Amino acid sequence: MRPLMSRVCEAIEAQGGEVCGSDGDVVVFAMPGRDVEITLDIGTLRQACQGRGEAEILVRVEERVRAAFRAGSAGTVLNLEEVLPHLRPPGSGGPWCRVLVDDLLDLCLVEDGAVTMRYLQPMDLVRAELSLSEVDALCMDNLFARAPQAGWAVREDLGSGVVECRVGDGHDAARALICHRWFPAEERVLFLVPSRDHLWAVPGSTSEAEAVASTLRPLARAVAIEASYPLSDAVFVNTGGRLEVLSPPGP
Protein backbone atom coordinates (compact mmCIF):
# COMPACT_ATOMS: atom_id res chain seq x y z
CA MET A 1 0.00 0.00 0.00
CA ARG A 2 1.36 3.41 -0.95
CA PRO A 3 2.49 5.73 1.88
CA LEU A 4 -0.19 8.13 3.06
CA MET A 5 2.08 11.13 2.58
CA SER A 6 2.44 10.27 -1.12
CA ARG A 7 -1.34 10.12 -1.46
CA VAL A 8 -1.75 13.50 0.24
CA CYS A 9 0.88 15.15 -1.98
CA GLU A 10 -0.77 13.73 -5.11
CA ALA A 11 -4.16 15.03 -3.97
CA ILE A 12 -2.70 18.48 -3.34
CA GLU A 13 -1.17 18.63 -6.81
CA ALA A 14 -4.36 17.28 -8.39
CA GLN A 15 -6.25 20.20 -6.85
CA GLY A 16 -3.76 22.74 -8.21
CA GLY A 17 -1.49 23.16 -5.21
CA GLU A 18 2.29 22.96 -5.14
CA VAL A 19 3.96 20.84 -2.48
CA CYS A 20 6.82 22.79 -0.89
CA GLY A 21 8.08 20.14 1.49
CA SER A 22 7.19 17.50 4.06
CA ASP A 23 8.51 16.43 7.44
CA GLY A 24 7.05 13.57 9.46
CA ASP A 25 3.28 14.00 9.34
CA VAL A 26 3.49 17.62 8.14
CA VAL A 27 3.28 18.73 4.51
CA VAL A 28 3.59 22.35 3.40
CA PHE A 29 1.99 23.42 0.14
CA ALA A 30 1.46 26.68 -1.72
CA MET A 31 -1.94 27.96 -2.75
CA PRO A 32 -2.31 28.40 -6.52
CA GLY A 33 -1.94 32.03 -7.57
CA ARG A 34 -1.55 33.33 -4.00
CA ASP A 35 1.28 34.12 -1.62
CA VAL A 36 -0.15 31.75 0.98
CA GLU A 37 1.43 28.57 2.29
CA ILE A 38 -0.61 26.00 4.19
CA THR A 39 0.89 23.61 6.74
CA LEU A 40 -1.19 20.46 6.80
CA ASP A 41 -0.77 18.02 9.69
CA ILE A 42 -1.91 14.54 8.60
CA GLY A 43 -1.39 12.83 11.95
CA THR A 44 -5.12 12.56 12.67
CA LEU A 45 -5.74 11.53 9.06
CA ARG A 46 -3.22 8.72 9.45
CA GLN A 47 -5.12 7.42 12.46
CA ALA A 48 -8.45 7.69 10.64
CA CYS A 49 -7.11 5.67 7.70
CA GLN A 50 -5.81 2.76 9.74
CA GLY A 51 -7.48 -0.48 8.72
CA ARG A 52 -9.39 1.18 5.87
CA GLY A 53 -9.61 -0.05 2.31
CA GLU A 54 -8.06 1.66 -0.72
CA ALA A 55 -11.25 3.43 -1.84
CA GLU A 56 -12.11 4.76 1.61
CA ILE A 57 -8.56 6.03 2.19
CA LEU A 58 -8.71 7.92 -1.11
CA VAL A 59 -12.00 9.58 -0.10
CA ARG A 60 -10.65 10.61 3.29
CA VAL A 61 -7.45 12.02 1.78
CA GLU A 62 -9.32 14.06 -0.81
CA GLU A 63 -11.73 15.41 1.83
CA ARG A 64 -8.84 16.42 4.09
CA VAL A 65 -6.99 18.19 1.29
CA ARG A 66 -10.13 20.00 0.11
CA ALA A 67 -10.72 21.21 3.68
CA ALA A 68 -7.16 22.56 3.79
CA PHE A 69 -7.71 24.39 0.49
CA ARG A 70 -10.94 25.90 1.81
CA ALA A 71 -9.19 27.05 4.97
CA GLY A 72 -6.43 28.66 2.93
CA SER A 73 -8.89 30.33 0.58
CA ALA A 74 -11.08 31.76 3.32
CA GLY A 75 -9.08 34.96 3.39
CA THR A 76 -5.79 36.37 4.52
CA VAL A 77 -7.05 38.30 7.55
CA LEU A 78 -5.08 37.06 10.53
CA ASN A 79 -7.24 35.58 13.29
CA LEU A 80 -5.41 37.05 16.27
CA GLU A 81 -7.06 34.65 18.71
CA GLU A 82 -5.48 31.70 16.90
CA VAL A 83 -1.88 32.97 16.77
CA LEU A 84 0.43 30.80 18.89
CA PRO A 85 4.14 30.19 19.46
CA HIS A 86 5.48 26.93 18.07
CA LEU A 87 8.72 25.11 18.96
CA ARG A 88 10.80 23.54 16.20
CA PRO A 89 14.18 21.78 16.04
CA PRO A 90 17.17 24.05 15.30
CA GLY A 91 17.67 25.18 11.72
CA SER A 92 13.99 24.93 10.78
CA GLY A 93 13.95 28.26 8.97
CA GLY A 94 10.87 30.03 7.66
CA PRO A 95 9.29 33.45 8.31
CA TRP A 96 9.54 34.71 11.90
CA CYS A 97 11.54 31.63 12.94
CA ARG A 98 14.18 32.56 15.52
CA VAL A 99 16.79 30.77 17.60
CA LEU A 100 15.33 30.36 21.07
CA VAL A 101 17.87 28.57 23.28
CA ASP A 102 21.54 28.07 22.37
CA ASP A 103 20.77 26.66 18.92
CA LEU A 104 18.77 23.87 20.55
CA LEU A 105 15.25 25.14 19.90
CA ASP A 106 13.71 27.45 17.31
CA LEU A 107 10.64 29.57 17.91
CA CYS A 108 8.10 30.07 15.13
CA LEU A 109 4.69 31.73 14.97
CA VAL A 110 1.64 29.91 13.65
CA GLU A 111 -2.06 30.45 13.12
CA ASP A 112 -3.77 27.33 14.43
CA GLY A 113 -7.25 27.12 12.96
CA ALA A 114 -9.91 24.46 13.28
CA VAL A 115 -8.76 22.61 10.17
CA THR A 116 -5.11 23.36 9.63
CA MET A 117 -2.09 25.12 11.03
CA ARG A 118 -0.03 27.54 8.97
CA TYR A 119 3.15 29.43 9.67
CA LEU A 120 2.76 33.20 9.70
CA GLN A 121 3.92 35.01 6.58
CA PRO A 122 5.54 38.47 6.46
CA MET A 123 2.39 40.15 5.13
CA ASP A 124 0.27 38.79 7.99
CA LEU A 125 1.78 41.23 10.45
CA VAL A 126 1.57 44.08 7.94
CA ARG A 127 -2.16 43.50 7.38
CA ALA A 128 -2.76 43.16 11.12
CA GLU A 129 -0.80 46.39 11.73
CA LEU A 130 1.13 44.75 14.56
CA SER A 131 4.81 44.66 15.41
CA LEU A 132 6.60 41.39 16.02
CA SER A 133 6.90 42.17 19.74
CA GLU A 134 3.15 42.79 19.93
CA VAL A 135 2.41 39.49 18.22
CA ASP A 136 4.86 37.70 20.53
CA ALA A 137 3.03 39.00 23.60
CA LEU A 138 -0.35 38.19 22.10
CA CYS A 139 0.54 34.61 21.21
CA MET A 140 1.83 33.90 24.73
CA ASP A 141 -1.48 35.08 26.18
CA ASN A 142 -3.38 32.95 23.67
CA LEU A 143 -1.33 29.90 24.62
CA PHE A 144 -1.93 30.46 28.33
CA ALA A 145 -5.67 30.80 27.77
CA ARG A 146 -5.79 27.43 26.02
CA ALA A 147 -4.41 25.51 29.02
CA PRO A 148 -6.21 25.77 32.36
CA GLN A 149 -4.53 24.51 35.52
CA ALA A 150 -6.33 21.21 34.95
CA GLY A 151 -4.07 20.68 31.95
CA TRP A 152 -1.23 19.81 34.33
CA ALA A 153 -0.92 16.37 35.91
CA VAL A 154 1.33 15.20 38.75
CA ARG A 155 3.78 12.52 37.58
CA GLU A 156 5.36 11.15 40.73
CA ASP A 157 6.05 7.96 38.75
CA LEU A 158 8.65 9.96 36.81
CA GLY A 159 10.21 11.56 39.87
CA SER A 160 9.51 13.64 42.95
CA GLY A 161 7.87 16.95 42.04
CA VAL A 162 7.51 16.17 38.33
CA VAL A 163 4.41 17.55 36.60
CA GLU A 164 3.35 17.09 32.99
CA CYS A 165 1.40 19.36 30.67
CA ARG A 166 -0.91 17.21 28.59
CA VAL A 167 -3.55 19.35 26.95
CA GLY A 168 -2.92 17.31 23.80
CA ASP A 169 -3.46 20.06 21.24
CA GLY A 170 -0.01 19.94 19.63
CA HIS A 171 1.24 22.90 21.68
CA ASP A 172 2.22 21.31 24.99
CA ALA A 173 5.96 21.74 24.41
CA ALA A 174 5.45 25.42 23.54
CA ARG A 175 3.94 25.94 26.99
CA ALA A 176 7.49 25.68 28.34
CA LEU A 177 7.72 29.32 27.24
CA ILE A 178 5.12 30.31 29.82
CA CYS A 179 5.28 27.48 32.37
CA HIS A 180 6.40 30.01 35.00
CA ARG A 181 2.90 31.48 34.90
CA TRP A 182 1.47 28.34 36.47
CA PHE A 183 4.07 28.27 39.25
CA PRO A 184 4.43 31.93 40.32
CA ALA A 185 5.73 30.98 43.78
CA GLU A 186 8.79 29.29 42.25
CA GLU A 187 11.86 31.25 41.21
CA ARG A 188 12.40 28.92 38.26
CA VAL A 189 10.98 25.86 36.52
CA LEU A 190 13.16 23.11 35.07
CA PHE A 191 11.66 21.41 32.02
CA LEU A 192 12.20 18.92 29.21
CA VAL A 193 10.51 18.94 25.80
CA PRO A 194 11.39 15.68 24.01
CA SER A 195 8.68 16.28 21.40
CA ARG A 196 6.17 18.98 20.53
CA ASP A 197 3.54 16.99 22.48
CA HIS A 198 5.56 16.53 25.68
CA LEU A 199 6.38 18.94 28.50
CA TRP A 200 7.76 17.63 31.78
CA ALA A 201 8.43 20.26 34.43
CA VAL A 202 10.10 20.29 37.85
CA PRO A 203 9.35 23.56 39.66
CA GLY A 204 12.07 24.60 42.11
CA SER A 205 15.56 26.00 42.52
CA THR A 206 17.12 23.26 44.65
CA SER A 207 19.83 20.82 43.66
CA GLU A 208 17.31 18.04 44.27
CA ALA A 209 15.05 19.51 41.57
CA GLU A 210 17.99 19.60 39.16
CA ALA A 211 18.81 15.99 39.96
CA VAL A 212 15.24 14.87 39.33
CA ALA A 213 15.11 16.72 36.01
CA SER A 214 18.40 15.16 34.95
CA THR A 215 17.08 11.64 35.60
CA LEU A 216 14.41 12.27 32.95
CA ARG A 217 16.94 12.67 30.15
CA PRO A 218 17.14 8.98 29.12
CA LEU A 219 13.35 8.82 28.87
CA ALA A 220 13.30 12.10 26.96
CA ARG A 221 15.86 10.72 24.53
CA ALA A 222 13.75 7.58 23.98
CA VAL A 223 10.61 9.65 23.40
CA ALA A 224 12.40 11.95 20.94
CA ILE A 225 13.68 8.99 18.93
CA GLU A 226 10.17 7.60 18.50
CA ALA A 227 8.30 10.91 18.10
CA SER A 228 6.93 12.25 14.83
CA TYR A 229 7.93 15.75 15.96
CA PRO A 230 11.10 15.37 18.09
CA LEU A 231 12.70 18.32 19.86
CA SER A 232 15.43 17.69 22.45
CA ASP A 233 16.52 15.59 25.43
CA ALA A 234 18.18 18.59 27.09
CA VAL A 235 17.16 20.01 30.46
CA PHE A 236 16.10 23.65 30.20
CA VAL A 237 15.32 26.34 32.76
CA ASN A 238 12.55 28.93 32.69
CA THR A 239 13.36 31.77 35.08
CA GLY A 240 10.52 34.27 35.00
CA GLY A 241 10.09 33.77 31.26
CA ARG A 242 13.80 33.77 30.43
CA LEU A 243 14.90 30.44 28.96
CA GLU A 244 18.33 28.83 29.04
CA VAL A 245 19.83 25.34 28.92
CA LEU A 246 20.84 23.57 32.16
CA SER A 247 22.14 20.33 30.63
CA PRO A 248 22.77 20.15 26.87
CA PRO A 249 21.45 17.22 24.84
CA GLY A 250 23.32 13.94 24.83
CA PRO A 251 25.41 12.72 21.90
C-alpha positions as CSV (number, residue, x, y, z in Angstrom):
1,M,0.0,0.0,0.0
2,R,1.4,3.4,-0.9
3,P,2.5,5.7,1.9
4,L,-0.2,8.1,3.1
5,M,2.1,11.1,2.6
6,S,2.4,10.3,-1.1
7,R,-1.3,10.1,-1.5
8,V,-1.8,13.5,0.2
9,C,0.9,15.1,-2.0
10,E,-0.8,13.7,-5.1
11,A,-4.2,15.0,-4.0
12,I,-2.7,18.5,-3.3
13,E,-1.2,18.6,-6.8
14,A,-4.4,17.3,-8.4
15,Q,-6.2,20.2,-6.9
16,G,-3.8,22.7,-8.2
17,G,-1.5,23.2,-5.2
18,E,2.3,23.0,-5.1
19,V,4.0,20.8,-2.5
20,C,6.8,22.8,-0.9
21,G,8.1,20.1,1.5
22,S,7.2,17.5,4.1
23,D,8.5,16.4,7.4
24,G,7.1,13.6,9.5
25,D,3.3,14.0,9.3
26,V,3.5,17.6,8.1
27,V,3.3,18.7,4.5
28,V,3.6,22.4,3.4
29,F,2.0,23.4,0.1
30,A,1.5,26.7,-1.7
31,M,-1.9,28.0,-2.7
32,P,-2.3,28.4,-6.5
33,G,-1.9,32.0,-7.6
34,R,-1.6,33.3,-4.0
35,D,1.3,34.1,-1.6
36,V,-0.1,31.7,1.0
37,E,1.4,28.6,2.3
38,I,-0.6,26.0,4.2
39,T,0.9,23.6,6.7
40,L,-1.2,20.5,6.8
41,D,-0.8,18.0,9.7
42,I,-1.9,14.5,8.6
43,G,-1.4,12.8,12.0
44,T,-5.1,12.6,12.7
45,L,-5.7,11.5,9.1
46,R,-3.2,8.7,9.4
47,Q,-5.1,7.4,12.5
48,A,-8.4,7.7,10.6
49,C,-7.1,5.7,7.7
50,Q,-5.8,2.8,9.7
51,G,-7.5,-0.5,8.7
52,R,-9.4,1.2,5.9
53,G,-9.6,0.0,2.3
54,E,-8.1,1.7,-0.7
55,A,-11.2,3.4,-1.8
56,E,-12.1,4.8,1.6
57,I,-8.6,6.0,2.2
58,L,-8.7,7.9,-1.1
59,V,-12.0,9.6,-0.1
60,R,-10.6,10.6,3.3
61,V,-7.4,12.0,1.8
62,E,-9.3,14.1,-0.8
63,E,-11.7,15.4,1.8
64,R,-8.8,16.4,4.1
65,V,-7.0,18.2,1.3
66,R,-10.1,20.0,0.1
67,A,-10.7,21.2,3.7
68,A,-7.2,22.6,3.8
69,F,-7.7,24.4,0.5
70,R,-10.9,25.9,1.8
71,A,-9.2,27.1,5.0
72,G,-6.4,28.7,2.9
73,S,-8.9,30.3,0.6
74,A,-11.1,31.8,3.3
75,G,-9.1,35.0,3.4
76,T,-5.8,36.4,4.5
77,V,-7.0,38.3,7.6
78,L,-5.1,37.1,10.5
79,N,-7.2,35.6,13.3
80,L,-5.4,37.0,16.3
81,E,-7.1,34.7,18.7
82,E,-5.5,31.7,16.9
83,V,-1.9,33.0,16.8
84,L,0.4,30.8,18.9
85,P,4.1,30.2,19.5
86,H,5.5,26.9,18.1
87,L,8.7,25.1,19.0
88,R,10.8,23.5,16.2
89,P,14.2,21.8,16.0
90,P,17.2,24.1,15.3
91,G,17.7,25.2,11.7
92,S,14.0,24.9,10.8
93,G,14.0,28.3,9.0
94,G,10.9,30.0,7.7
95,P,9.3,33.4,8.3
96,W,9.5,34.7,11.9
97,C,11.5,31.6,12.9
98,R,14.2,32.6,15.5
99,V,16.8,30.8,17.6
100,L,15.3,30.4,21.1
101,V,17.9,28.6,23.3
102,D,21.5,28.1,22.4
103,D,20.8,26.7,18.9
104,L,18.8,23.9,20.6
105,L,15.2,25.1,19.9
106,D,13.7,27.5,17.3
107,L,10.6,29.6,17.9
108,C,8.1,30.1,15.1
109,L,4.7,31.7,15.0
110,V,1.6,29.9,13.7
111,E,-2.1,30.5,13.1
112,D,-3.8,27.3,14.4
113,G,-7.2,27.1,13.0
114,A,-9.9,24.5,13.3
115,V,-8.8,22.6,10.2
116,T,-5.1,23.4,9.6
117,M,-2.1,25.1,11.0
118,R,0.0,27.5,9.0
119,Y,3.1,29.4,9.7
120,L,2.8,33.2,9.7
121,Q,3.9,35.0,6.6
122,P,5.5,38.5,6.5
123,M,2.4,40.1,5.1
124,D,0.3,38.8,8.0
125,L,1.8,41.2,10.4
126,V,1.6,44.1,7.9
127,R,-2.2,43.5,7.4
128,A,-2.8,43.2,11.1
129,E,-0.8,46.4,11.7
130,L,1.1,44.8,14.6
131,S,4.8,44.7,15.4
132,L,6.6,41.4,16.0
133,S,6.9,42.2,19.7
134,E,3.2,42.8,19.9
135,V,2.4,39.5,18.2
136,D,4.9,37.7,20.5
137,A,3.0,39.0,23.6
138,L,-0.4,38.2,22.1
139,C,0.5,34.6,21.2
140,M,1.8,33.9,24.7
141,D,-1.5,35.1,26.2
142,N,-3.4,32.9,23.7
143,L,-1.3,29.9,24.6
144,F,-1.9,30.5,28.3
145,A,-5.7,30.8,27.8
146,R,-5.8,27.4,26.0
147,A,-4.4,25.5,29.0
148,P,-6.2,25.8,32.4
149,Q,-4.5,24.5,35.5
150,A,-6.3,21.2,34.9
151,G,-4.1,20.7,31.9
152,W,-1.2,19.8,34.3
153,A,-0.9,16.4,35.9
154,V,1.3,15.2,38.8
155,R,3.8,12.5,37.6
156,E,5.4,11.2,40.7
157,D,6.0,8.0,38.8
158,L,8.6,10.0,36.8
159,G,10.2,11.6,39.9
160,S,9.5,13.6,43.0
161,G,7.9,17.0,42.0
162,V,7.5,16.2,38.3
163,V,4.4,17.6,36.6
164,E,3.3,17.1,33.0
165,C,1.4,19.4,30.7
166,R,-0.9,17.2,28.6
167,V,-3.5,19.4,26.9
168,G,-2.9,17.3,23.8
169,D,-3.5,20.1,21.2
170,G,0.0,19.9,19.6
171,H,1.2,22.9,21.7
172,D,2.2,21.3,25.0
173,A,6.0,21.7,24.4
174,A,5.4,25.4,23.5
175,R,3.9,25.9,27.0
176,A,7.5,25.7,28.3
177,L,7.7,29.3,27.2
178,I,5.1,30.3,29.8
179,C,5.3,27.5,32.4
180,H,6.4,30.0,35.0
181,R,2.9,31.5,34.9
182,W,1.5,28.3,36.5
183,F,4.1,28.3,39.3
184,P,4.4,31.9,40.3
185,A,5.7,31.0,43.8
186,E,8.8,29.3,42.3
187,E,11.9,31.3,41.2
188,R,12.4,28.9,38.3
189,V,11.0,25.9,36.5
190,L,13.2,23.1,35.1
191,F,11.7,21.4,32.0
192,L,12.2,18.9,29.2
193,V,10.5,18.9,25.8
194,P,11.4,15.7,24.0
195,S,8.7,16.3,21.4
196,R,6.2,19.0,20.5
197,D,3.5,17.0,22.5
198,H,5.6,16.5,25.7
199,L,6.4,18.9,28.5
200,W,7.8,17.6,31.8
201,A,8.4,20.3,34.4
202,V,10.1,20.3,37.9
203,P,9.4,23.6,39.7
204,G,12.1,24.6,42.1
205,S,15.6,26.0,42.5
206,T,17.1,23.3,44.6
207,S,19.8,20.8,43.7
208,E,17.3,18.0,44.3
209,A,15.1,19.5,41.6
210,E,18.0,19.6,39.2
211,A,18.8,16.0,40.0
212,V,15.2,14.9,39.3
213,A,15.1,16.7,36.0
214,S,18.4,15.2,34.9
215,T,17.1,11.6,35.6
216,L,14.4,12.3,32.9
217,R,16.9,12.7,30.1
218,P,17.1,9.0,29.1
219,L,13.4,8.8,28.9
220,A,13.3,12.1,27.0
221,R,15.9,10.7,24.5
222,A,13.7,7.6,24.0
223,V,10.6,9.7,23.4
224,A,12.4,12.0,20.9
225,I,13.7,9.0,18.9
226,E,10.2,7.6,18.5
227,A,8.3,10.9,18.1
228,S,6.9,12.3,14.8
229,Y,7.9,15.7,16.0
230,P,11.1,15.4,18.1
231,L,12.7,18.3,19.9
232,S,15.4,17.7,22.4
233,D,16.5,15.6,25.4
234,A,18.2,18.6,27.1
235,V,17.2,20.0,30.5
236,F,16.1,23.6,30.2
237,V,15.3,26.3,32.8
238,N,12.6,28.9,32.7
239,T,13.4,31.8,35.1
240,G,10.5,34.3,35.0
241,G,10.1,33.8,31.3
242,R,13.8,33.8,30.4
243,L,14.9,30.4,29.0
244,E,18.3,28.8,29.0
245,V,19.8,25.3,28.9
246,L,20.8,23.6,32.2
247,S,22.1,20.3,30.6
248,P,22.8,20.2,26.9
249,P,21.4,17.2,24.8
250,G,23.3,13.9,24.8
251,P,25.4,12.7,21.9
